[in-house]
Amino acid sequence: MSSQSAQGYLQWVDRFATQLRQPEEALYLLLDPFAGCPTEHPLSIASLTETLGSDAVVRVDSHGLVQNPHDWPALVQIAKPGAAPTSLAALSAAYAAREATATWHYVCGWLLSEYPADLIVHHISQQCHVLHQPPPHGITAWFEPVRLVLLRATMPHAGQMLGPIRSWLHPDGCGSCAVLERQPLAGELVVPEAARATQHIAPQIIQLLGAWRRLNAVQQSYAPWQFAGPTGLPENAPVHAMNLILKAFRHGLRDRADIQCLCLHLVMIHPLLLQHPTIQHDVAQAAAGVQRLASRFARYDDRAWSNIVTALPQARSYS
């Protein structure tokens, strides 16, 4: 992560903690040990507990996701109401910037609330159950940054989920941050089926984002749509990945390797590949189980791919 990108995170957090925060609100930091953090790091939960005291670190009950309470997410109060943010705000911003290209995020976001931590963690835990998925998948870790981005893309009133949290600043999975503001809830929370379905395939989306980022980091022999930006992924990459995976489903693919193969070709070679008759045939053969898609695509050299791309209309975005 470049120093410019790191500075961007610092500016996001500083603005959130000083300009957007009300005097009666505390500043909280949500951390997920699943992503890992060295014990000796000052942002590790052990270090924070020693520095701030055990009362400042409250775990989010995640027994439906992780059995060991030691591995449950932790909500840490890093600034009391009316108090200026401590050095932990800048330290957490720098940490989030360094893990911007990681698959899993230790820093899940910064929260503003006038309510105590016990009430907030109870609400976050409850919403994990509200966003339940079909068995055997169970509850949803909606607080993870990429999952939160996907939730916002599929649930128009995602801010209704925040409850006691007035504002949530979270990494966006593309090297920047976004703010989710609380929206008033009138009646029972309605979760669209599209939101549940997207959370169900979130692991595939996260896997695709990682592979896409790795391909962008190395020079490809023929990849006219390769993204060359410093963040490794284009803006709205999680939403593009979601749309492309759903497109693969609509074309009959169910094997995860086939889906990943198609999506990576869509983002590296041409987003409209599925409009080409030859590619349509290859995908149909893979969907029927005749041959894996990677084997069929391996038949094409750079010249063949160039001819296919030339026959396609111009695309305006990755999805």
Number of C-alpha atoms within 10 A of each C-alpha: 15 11 11 11 18 20 15 18 25 21 14 18 24 16 12 19 23 13 9 12 20 16 13 13 21 24 26 26 22 24 28 24 18 13 15 13 18 12 11 10 11 17 20 18 27 16 15 19 17 13 12 13 11 13 11 19 24 20 22 24 21 22 13 14 15 13 11 9 13 11 20 20 28 24 25 24 24 21 21 17 18 13 13 14 18 12 10 16 20 17 14 22 23 21 19 25 26 17 18 25 20 15 16 20 24 23 26 26 27 26 27 26 21 18 15 12 23 14 12 22 21 13 18 22 22 16 19 20 16 16 20 18 19 10 7 6 11 15 23 23 21 20 21 21 23 28 22 20 23 22 25 16 18 19 17 12 18 21 20 19 22 21 18 18 23 19 21 22 21 26 26 23 29 20 23 18 19 15 16 19 18 18 15 12 14 7 6 7 12 13 18 13 13 13 19 20 14 22 26 18 13 19 13 19 26 19 13 24 27 17 16 23 21 13 18 21 17 10 10 11 8 14 19 13 17 23 18 13 11 15 20 23 23 18 15 15 23 24 20 19 26 23 17 24 24 17 17 20 14 10 15 15 24 16 14 10 14 20 26 25 17 23 27 20 18 19 25 19 19 27 23 19 23 19 12 14 11 12 17 14 13 20 25 17 17 22 21 13 13 10 15 18 24 16 12 15 16 8 8 12 11 11 10 11 16 16 10 18 18 11 11 15 12 11 12 8 11 20 17
